[in-house]
Amino acid sequence: MPLPRSWASLVPFGLDSVKPRHFRDMARIAWENRDQLPYAYRVLTEGVCDGCALGTTGVRDATIPGVHLCMVRLDLLRTNTIGALDPRLLEDVSRVAGLSSQELRKLGRLPVPLRRRRGEPGFQRVSWDEALDSSARRMAGADPRRVSFFLTSRGMTNETYYAAAKAARALGTNNVDNSARLCHAPSTVALKAALGWGASSCYYADWIGSDLVVFFGANTPNNHPVTTKYL
């Protein structure tokens, strides 16, 4: 054990100093995934990161040296390992109308295609053939100029974005957007007005030769290990 003179704090491991309660959160995440621990291990060691667009796979790859495993990815782990919900819960959506988004996610994955028609109280189960045929008919008859795709920015793999973009192009539209762009739109406008440049991101190679690099609202050592490498 290191001698007391080398301690940075009386608090072990810097708890409550940087990213407080990490160890408690990791224990909670392990407990949440206790029913699927082998699969959770495979997701972390063989899967693609769900939390960002860095393209990292497993816990080690060519992206950065050493182990890369952030709390965002661990928090999203249950999204991969959670079981199926009972579709009967959604036959009347008033039963779940008061639940938060977190509580809704805890109900589980959608195990089968569901459809809700106008005026119906909830969703009814349909076959895969019926769901795919119905979607194909609507897409084939739509004006590409009036078709758009919208995807969330976290909790989805890069492969999903790629496939969605390909599907949109096949239908003849380039109206593809995601909430990552929307959440950066205000900062882009503000940066342009304040600094004269609105880019929310840049190539790390642009930093080489810089005399000063300023971060706005970044927790670099914990959330952005790639940027830490270059600092």
C-alpha positions as a Markdown table, in Angstrom:
| # | Residue | x | y | z |
|---|---|---|---|---|
| 1 | Met | 0.0 | 0.0 | 0.0 |
| 2 | Pro | 1.3 | 3.5 | -0.8 |
| 3 | Leu | 2.7 | 5.4 | 2.1 |
| 4 | Pro | 0.4 | 8.1 | 3.6 |
| 5 | Arg | 2.7 | 10.9 | 2.3 |
| 6 | Ser | 1.8 | 9.9 | -1.2 |
| 7 | Trp | -1.9 | 10.0 | -0.6 |
| 8 | Ala | -3.8 | 12.7 | -2.5 |
| 9 | Ser | -6.7 | 12.5 | -0.1 |
| 10 | Leu | -8.0 | 10.6 | 2.9 |
| 11 | Val | -10.9 | 9.5 | 0.6 |
| 12 | Pro | -9.9 | 6.2 | -1.1 |
| 13 | Phe | -9.6 | 6.2 | -4.9 |
| 14 | Gly | -10.6 | 9.8 | -5.0 |
| 15 | Leu | -14.3 | 9.0 | -4.4 |
| 16 | Asp | -16.4 | 12.2 | -4.4 |
| 17 | Ser | -13.5 | 14.1 | -6.1 |
| 18 | Val | -13.8 | 13.1 | -9.8 |
| 19 | Lys | -16.9 | 11.3 | -11.0 |
| 20 | Pro | -18.1 | 10.5 | -7.5 |
| 21 | Arg | -19.6 | 7.2 | -6.6 |
| 22 | His | -18.1 | 5.3 | -9.5 |
| 23 | Phe | -17.6 | 2.1 | -7.6 |
| 24 | Arg | -21.1 | 2.3 | -6.1 |
| 25 | Asp | -22.5 | 2.8 | -9.6 |
| 26 | Met | -20.5 | -0.1 | -11.1 |
| 27 | Ala | -21.8 | -2.4 | -8.3 |
| 28 | Arg | -25.4 | -1.2 | -9.1 |
| 29 | Ile | -24.9 | -1.9 | -12.8 |
| 30 | Ala | -23.5 | -5.4 | -12.1 |
| 31 | Trp | -26.6 | -6.1 | -9.9 |
| 32 | Glu | -29.0 | -4.8 | -12.6 |
| 33 | Asn | -27.4 | -7.2 | -15.1 |
| 34 | Arg | -27.1 | -10.2 | -12.7 |
| 35 | Asp | -29.6 | -12.3 | -14.7 |
| 36 | Gln | -27.5 | -11.9 | -17.9 |
| 37 | Leu | -24.0 | -11.7 | -16.7 |
| 38 | Pro | -22.4 | -13.9 | -19.4 |
| 39 | Tyr | -24.2 | -12.0 | -22.1 |
| 40 | Ala | -23.3 | -8.6 | -20.5 |
| 41 | Tyr | -19.6 | -9.7 | -20.5 |
| 42 | Arg | -19.8 | -10.5 | -24.2 |
| 43 | Val | -21.4 | -7.2 | -24.9 |
| 44 | Leu | -18.6 | -5.3 | -23.2 |
| 45 | Thr | -15.7 | -7.4 | -24.5 |
| 46 | Glu | -16.9 | -8.1 | -28.0 |
| 47 | Gly | -19.5 | -5.5 | -28.8 |
| 48 | Val | -19.4 | -2.0 | -30.3 |
| 49 | Cys | -19.7 | 1.0 | -27.9 |
| 50 | Asp | -23.3 | 2.2 | -27.6 |
| 51 | Gly | -22.4 | 5.5 | -26.0 |
| 52 | Cys | -20.4 | 7.5 | -28.6 |
| 53 | Ala | -19.3 | 7.5 | -32.2 |
| 54 | Leu | -15.7 | 6.7 | -31.6 |
| 55 | Gly | -16.1 | 3.2 | -33.0 |
| 56 | Thr | -14.5 | 1.4 | -30.1 |
| 57 | Thr | -15.0 | -2.3 | -29.8 |
| 58 | Gly | -14.6 | -4.5 | -26.7 |
| 59 | Val | -12.5 | -2.9 | -24.0 |
| 60 | Arg | -9.2 | -2.7 | -26.1 |
| 61 | Asp | -8.7 | -1.9 | -29.7 |
| 62 | Ala | -6.6 | 0.4 | -32.0 |
| 63 | Thr | -8.6 | 3.5 | -31.1 |
| 64 | Ile | -6.7 | 4.4 | -28.0 |
| 65 | Pro | -4.0 | 2.6 | -25.9 |
| 66 | Gly | -5.1 | 0.7 | -22.8 |
| 67 | Val | -8.6 | -0.1 | -21.6 |
| 68 | His | -11.5 | 2.1 | -22.6 |
| 69 | Leu | -14.7 | 1.5 | -20.7 |
| 70 | Cys | -16.8 | 4.6 | -19.6 |
| 71 | Met | -19.7 | 4.9 | -17.3 |
| 72 | Val | -22.0 | 5.9 | -20.2 |
| 73 | Arg | -21.4 | 2.5 | -21.8 |
| 74 | Leu | -22.0 | 0.7 | -18.5 |
| 75 | Asp | -25.2 | 2.6 | -17.8 |
| 76 | Leu | -26.4 | 1.5 | -21.3 |
| 77 | Leu | -25.5 | -2.1 | -20.7 |
| 78 | Arg | -29.0 | -3.0 | -19.4 |
| 79 | Thr | -30.5 | -1.8 | -22.6 |
| 80 | Asn | -28.7 | -4.8 | -24.3 |
| 81 | Thr | -29.4 | -7.4 | -21.6 |
| 82 | Ile | -32.9 | -6.6 | -20.5 |
| 83 | Gly | -35.6 | -9.2 | -21.1 |
| 84 | Ala | -38.9 | -8.8 | -23.1 |
| 85 | Leu | -41.9 | -7.0 | -21.8 |
| 86 | Asp | -45.4 | -8.4 | -21.8 |
| 87 | Pro | -47.1 | -6.9 | -24.9 |
| 88 | Arg | -50.4 | -7.0 | -23.0 |
| 89 | Leu | -49.2 | -4.1 | -20.9 |
| 90 | Leu | -49.5 | -1.8 | -23.9 |
| 91 | Glu | -53.0 | -2.9 | -25.0 |
| 92 | Asp | -54.2 | 0.2 | -23.0 |
| 93 | Val | -51.5 | 2.9 | -22.9 |
| 94 | Ser | -53.3 | 4.6 | -20.0 |
| 95 | Arg | -51.7 | 2.0 | -17.7 |
| 96 | Val | -48.2 | 3.3 | -18.5 |
| 97 | Ala | -49.0 | 6.9 | -19.3 |
| 98 | Gly | -47.6 | 8.1 | -15.9 |
| 99 | Leu | -44.3 | 6.3 | -16.1 |
| 100 | Ser | -41.0 | 8.1 | -16.6 |
| 101 | Ser | -38.8 | 7.3 | -19.6 |
| 102 | Gln | -36.5 | 5.3 | -17.2 |
| 103 | Glu | -39.4 | 3.4 | -15.8 |
| 104 | Leu | -40.7 | 2.6 | -19.3 |
| 105 | Arg | -37.2 | 1.2 | -20.3 |
| 106 | Lys | -37.3 | -1.0 | -17.3 |
| 107 | Leu | -40.4 | -2.7 | -18.6 |
| 108 | Gly | -38.2 | -4.5 | -21.2 |
| 109 | Arg | -37.7 | -4.8 | -24.9 |
| 110 | Leu | -40.5 | -5.0 | -27.5 |
| 111 | Pro | -40.5 | -8.8 | -28.4 |
| 112 | Val | -43.0 | -8.6 | -31.3 |
| 113 | Pro | -44.2 | -6.1 | -33.8 |
| 114 | Leu | -47.0 | -3.9 | -32.4 |
| 115 | Arg | -49.5 | -1.6 | -34.1 |
| 116 | Arg | -51.8 | 1.1 | -32.9 |
| 117 | Arg | -54.5 | 2.5 | -35.1 |
| 118 | Arg | -56.1 | 5.9 | -34.7 |
| 119 | Gly | -58.7 | 5.8 | -32.0 |
| 120 | Glu | -57.5 | 2.6 | -30.4 |
| 121 | Pro | -56.6 | 2.6 | -26.7 |
| 122 | Gly | -53.3 | 0.9 | -27.2 |
| 123 | Phe | -51.1 | -1.4 | -29.3 |
| 124 | Gln | -52.1 | -4.8 | -30.7 |
| 125 | Arg | -49.7 | -7.6 | -31.7 |
| 126 | Val | -49.2 | -8.2 | -35.4 |
| 127 | Ser | -47.2 | -10.8 | -37.3 |
| 128 | Trp | -43.8 | -9.9 | -38.8 |
| 129 | Asp | -45.1 | -10.4 | -42.3 |
| 130 | Glu | -48.0 | -8.0 | -41.7 |
| 131 | Ala | -45.7 | -5.4 | -40.1 |
| 132 | Leu | -43.1 | -5.6 | -42.9 |
| 133 | Asp | -45.7 | -5.6 | -45.7 |
| 134 | Ser | -47.5 | -2.6 | -44.1 |
| 135 | Ser | -44.3 | -0.6 | -43.8 |
| 136 | Ala | -43.2 | -1.5 | -47.3 |
| 137 | Arg | -46.5 | -0.4 | -48.8 |
| 138 | Arg | -46.4 | 3.0 | -46.9 |
| 139 | Met | -42.8 | 3.6 | -47.9 |
| 140 | Ala | -43.3 | 2.6 | -51.5 |
| 141 | Gly | -46.2 | 5.0 | -51.9 |
| 142 | Ala | -44.6 | 8.0 | -50.1 |
| 143 | Asp | -43.2 | 11.0 | -51.8 |
| 144 | Pro | -39.4 | 10.9 | -51.0 |
| 145 | Arg | -39.5 | 14.7 | -50.4 |
| 146 | Arg | -41.9 | 14.1 | -47.6 |
| 147 | Val | -40.0 | 11.2 | -45.9 |
| 148 | Ser | -37.7 | 11.7 | -43.1 |
| 149 | Phe | -35.7 | 9.6 | -40.7 |
| 150 | Phe | -34.9 | 10.5 | -37.1 |
| 151 | Leu | -32.6 | 8.6 | -34.8 |
| 152 | Thr | -31.6 | 9.0 | -31.1 |
| 153 | Ser | -28.0 | 9.9 | -30.4 |
| 154 | Arg | -27.2 | 7.5 | -27.5 |
| 155 | Gly | -27.8 | 3.9 | -27.0 |
| 156 | Met | -27.5 | 2.9 | -30.6 |
| 157 | Thr | -24.6 | 1.4 | -32.4 |
| 158 | Asn | -22.8 | 3.0 | -35.4 |
| 159 | Glu | -24.0 | 0.1 | -37.6 |
| 160 | Thr | -27.6 | 1.2 | -36.9 |
| 161 | Tyr | -26.9 | 4.7 | -38.1 |
| 162 | Tyr | -25.2 | 3.4 | -41.2 |
| 163 | Ala | -28.1 | 1.0 | -42.0 |
| 164 | Ala | -30.7 | 3.7 | -41.5 |
| 165 | Ala | -28.8 | 6.1 | -43.8 |
| 166 | Lys | -28.6 | 3.5 | -46.5 |
| 167 | Ala | -32.3 | 2.8 | -46.2 |
| 168 | Ala | -33.1 | 6.5 | -46.5 |
| 169 | Arg | -31.0 | 6.8 | -49.6 |
| 170 | Ala | -32.6 | 3.8 | -51.2 |
| 171 | Leu | -36.0 | 5.5 | -50.7 |
| 172 | Gly | -34.7 | 8.5 | -52.4 |
| 173 | Thr | -34.4 | 10.9 | -49.5 |
| 174 | Asn | -31.5 | 12.6 | -47.7 |
| 175 | Asn | -33.7 | 13.8 | -44.8 |
| 176 | Val | -31.9 | 12.0 | -42.1 |
| 177 | Asp | -31.3 | 13.7 | -38.7 |
| 178 | Asn | -30.5 | 12.8 | -35.1 |
| 179 | Ser | -30.7 | 14.4 | -31.8 |
| 180 | Ala | -26.9 | 14.7 | -31.5 |
| 181 | Arg | -27.1 | 17.4 | -34.2 |
| 182 | Leu | -30.0 | 19.0 | -32.6 |
| 183 | Cys | -28.4 | 19.2 | -29.2 |
| 184 | His | -25.3 | 20.7 | -30.8 |
| 185 | Ala | -27.2 | 23.3 | -32.8 |
| 186 | Pro | -27.4 | 25.9 | -30.0 |
| 187 | Ser | -23.7 | 25.6 | -29.2 |
| 188 | Thr | -22.9 | 26.0 | -32.8 |
| 189 | Val | -24.8 | 29.2 | -33.1 |
| 190 | Ala | -23.3 | 30.5 | -29.8 |
| 191 | Leu | -19.7 | 29.5 | -30.8 |
| 192 | Lys | -20.1 | 31.2 | -34.1 |
| 193 | Ala | -21.3 | 34.4 | -32.5 |
| 194 | Ala | -18.7 | 34.4 | -29.7 |
| 195 | Leu | -15.6 | 33.0 | -31.3 |
| 196 | Gly | -16.3 | 33.3 | -35.1 |
| 197 | Trp | -16.2 | 29.5 | -35.6 |
| 198 | Gly | -19.2 | 27.3 | -35.0 |
| 199 | Ala | -17.8 | 23.8 | -35.4 |
| 200 | Ser | -18.7 | 21.6 | -32.5 |
| 201 | Ser | -15.9 | 19.2 | -33.2 |
| 202 | Cys | -12.6 | 19.1 | -35.1 |
| 203 | Tyr | -9.8 | 16.8 | -36.1 |
| 204 | Tyr | -7.4 | 16.2 | -33.3 |
| 205 | Ala | -4.6 | 16.8 | -35.8 |
| 206 | Asp | -5.7 | 20.5 | -35.8 |
| 207 | Trp | -4.4 | 20.7 | -32.3 |
| 208 | Ile | -0.8 | 20.0 | -33.2 |
| 209 | Gly | 1.2 | 23.2 | -33.0 |
| 210 | Ser | -1.5 | 25.0 | -31.0 |
| 211 | Asp | -0.3 | 27.3 | -28.2 |
| 212 | Leu | -3.6 | 27.0 | -26.3 |
| 213 | Val | -6.6 | 24.6 | -26.3 |
| 214 | Val | -9.7 | 25.6 | -24.4 |
| 215 | Phe | -12.5 | 23.1 | -23.5 |
| 216 | Phe | -16.0 | 24.2 | -22.8 |
| 217 | Gly | -18.0 | 22.0 | -20.5 |
| 218 | Ala | -15.9 | 18.9 | -20.9 |
| 219 | Asn | -14.9 | 16.3 | -18.4 |
| 220 | Thr | -11.9 | 15.2 | -20.4 |
| 221 | Pro | -10.1 | 12.6 | -18.3 |
| 222 | Asn | -13.3 | 10.6 | -17.6 |
| 223 | Asn | -15.6 | 11.1 | -20.6 |
| 224 | His | -13.2 | 11.7 | -23.4 |
| 225 | Pro | -10.2 | 9.4 | -23.2 |
| 226 | Val | -9.2 | 10.0 | -26.8 |
| 227 | Thr | -8.8 | 13.7 | -26.2 |
| 228 | Thr | -6.8 | 13.0 | -23.1 |
| 229 | Lys | -4.3 | 11.1 | -25.1 |
| 230 | Tyr | -3.6 | 14.2 | -27.2 |
| 231 | Leu | -3.3 | 16.5 | -24.2 |
